[in-house]
Amino acid sequence: MHTDAVHQSQFVLLNESTTPVLSRLSFHADEPFAVTVAFRTERGRWVEWTFARDLLVTGLTEPAGLGDVRVRPDLSEDEAMLTLEIESPDGYASFELEREDVETFVSATIELVPLGSESEYFDVEGLIEEISNV
């Protein structure tokens, strides 16, 4: 079976809390430059953040991101974890993700859309049409 999307769920720790939060990483081949991370709230809703796949790839080995989303291997005391920081006008959150799970997810996205070939999968005309019809 062929699919054009990758989804992976895991429990993550929020701001050094002992209660894990359900998270989901998603990637769609028709949006090859982006990944989405979603966190399930207490009320059963999902809060989503979309950011550059390159940021996640780079964040596996070195600090990445200067804006609202940052990924860093060096803030966690445990080498098996990555730190994902998200900031908005509404607040700040820091999550610890299992490095191995993120590596598996990134590998699956690269299998669908190899790094450097994203523009071959991106429908610029479709985006322009979508923006124009607003």
Residue pairs with C-beta under 8 A, 6 or more apart in sequence:
3 112
4 28
4 29
4 30
4 112
5 26
5 27
5 28
5 29
5 112
6 25
6 26
6 27
6 105
6 108
6 109
6 112
7 24
7 25
7 26
7 27
8 24
8 25
8 26
8 101
8 104
8 105
8 108
9 22
9 23
9 24
9 25
10 22
10 23
10 25
10 97
10 98
10 101
11 20
11 21
11 22
11 23
12 20
12 21
12 23
12 39
12 84
12 95
12 96
12 97
12 98
13 20
13 21
13 95
13 96
14 21
14 39
14 93
14 94
14 95
15 93
15 94
15 95
16 94
16 96
21 39
21 40
21 95
22 39
22 40
23 37
23 38
23 39
23 40
23 95
23 97
24 37
24 38
24 40
24 46
25 35
25 36
25 37
25 102
25 105
26 35
26 36
26 37
26 38
27 34
27 35
27 36
27 53
27 105
27 108
27 109
27 112
29 112
29 113
29 121
30 121
30 122
30 123
31 122
32 53
32 113
32 117
32 118
32 119
32 121
32 122
33 52
33 53
33 54
33 118
33 122
34 50
34 51
34 52
34 53
35 50
35 51
35 52
35 53
35 56
35 109
36 48
36 49
36 50
36 51
37 48
37 49
37 51
37 84
38 46
38 47
38 48
38 49
39 46
39 47
39 95
40 46
41 47
49 68
49 69
49 86
51 65
51 68
51 69
53 106
53 109
53 118
54 64
54 115
55 64
55 65
55 69
55 70
55 71
56 64
56 71
56 102
56 106
57 106
57 115
58 64
58 71
59 65
59 70
59 71
59 72
59 73
59 82
59 84
60 71
60 73
60 82
60 99
60 102
60 103
60 106
61 73
62 72
62 73
62 74
63 70
63 71
63 72
63 73
63 74
64 70
64 71
64 72
65 71
65 85
68 86
68 87
68 88
69 84
69 85
69 86
69 87
70 84
70 85
70 87
71 82
71 83
71 84
71 85
72 82
72 83
72 85
73 79
73 82
73 83
73 99
74 83
75 83
75 85
75 94
76 82
76 83
76 96
78 96
79 99
80 98
80 99
80 100
81 96
81 97
81 98
81 99
82 96
82 97
82 98
82 99
82 102
83 94
83 95
83 96
83 97
84 94
84 95
84 96
84 97
85 92
85 93
85 94
85 95
86 92
86 93
86 94
86 95
87 93
113 121
